[in-house]
């Protein structure tokens, strides 16, 4: 078993780079929710991460700029479950998904031209449509 969060086939975030905080969660749960710290905050700094090379780091930093705090940490919060372990697993899965999406390099768009035949056909159809409407008019309407 590896000691990191698997992002994709190549990238794995080491767990020692993560800052994990457990706090009290709000929401349903009765008295249990008032006594247990099950909400998980997961913090990860892509700037200092060993998991990324320079190109990947630049891409992640640019894509996740809105999710980063003043110190540069990406913050993921999970509080859906009553179990701290399940919330931690959920937060790690979300971090992996966020980083996976940030690493995707979009395909370059290949610009294409509209074929001359298509342009001529469209103009011919417009002309025919206009002629059809013109033929429906009464002779004194012009």
N, C-alpha and C positions, 0 to 999 in steps of 0.2 A: 504494500500500500504506500502511495506517495504521501509526502507531507506538504501538500499544497492543494490549491483550488484549481482544477482543470478548466481552462477557458476554452481551448481548442486543442488540436493535435500537437501544436508547437508551444503554446504559451501556458504556463502553470504558475500561479501566484503563490509564493511561499507563505505559509501561515505566520511566520515570524514577522512579516511585514504588516500584518493586520493588527489594528487596535480594536479590541472587542470590549464593549461596555454593556452591562446588564442593568436596566432601570425598571422602575415600576410601570406597568402598562395600564392604560385606562380601558374603559369599555366593560363588557359583561364579564361576570365571573364571581359575583357575590363577594363574600368576605375574603375569598382566596386571592382576589386581585389586589386587595389592600395590603397583603402580607408578603407577596412573592415578587421578585424582580425577574420577570420573564421577557420583557421587551429587550431586544438586542439592537445595539447600534454597532455597525461595522464600519471602520474607517480604514481607508487605504490610500496611500500617496503614490500616484503613478510616476511622479518626478524622480523619486528615489528608488523605484522598484528595480530589482534585478531581473524580473521576468520579461521585460521588454527591451528590444534593441532601440536604437535612436529613432529610426523611422516610425516604429510602432508607438514609441513614447510620444512623439510629436503628434501623431494622429489621435491617440487617446486623449492627450491634453487638449487638443483643439476641439474634439467632438464632445468631451465631457466638461467643458469650461463652465457651463451653467450648473452642473452638479457639484462643483468643487467649492470648498469654503476658503477663507482667507489664508489658511496655511497650506492650501493645495490638496487637502484630503477629499476623496470621494466618500460620501456618507450614505450608507444603506441602512434602513430601519425596518425591522420586522417585529410585529406584535400580534399576529393573527392567531397564534396558537397559545395554549395555556402552558406549554412546556418550553423551557428555555432552550433545550437541545433542538427541538423542532424549529423554533424561531431562528436559531443560529444557522441551522441547515438551510432554511429558507433565505436568510440574508446572504449566505455564501453563494447560493444558486443565483440569486438576483445580481450579485456583483459579477459573477461569471458571465451572465447574460448581457449585462450592460457593457462590459469590456469586450465581449465577443462582437456585439453590434458596432462598437466604436472602431474595431479593427478591420471591419469590412471595407475594402477598397472598391468604390463604385466603378462600373465599367464606363469607359469613355464612349460618348455618343458619337457615332459615325454619321456625319452630315450627308444627306442624300438630296439629289435634285428630283423634282417632279419631271417625269418624262414628257417630252414635247407632245407626243401623241395624246397623253392624258389632258394636257392643257388645251390642245386643239379640240378634243372631244367635249370638254366642259364648255368651251366657248360656243361650239356648234349646238349643244343642247340648250344653252341660254338663248341663242339666236332662234332656234326652232320654237322654244317656249314663247318668246316675244312675238314671232310670226303667228303662232296659233292664237294668241290673245288679240292681236291686231285684226285677224280675220273674223273675229266674233263681233267687232265693232260695227255700228251702222255707218254707212258711207258719209253722213254729214257730221259725225263726231270728231273728225280729224281737224 
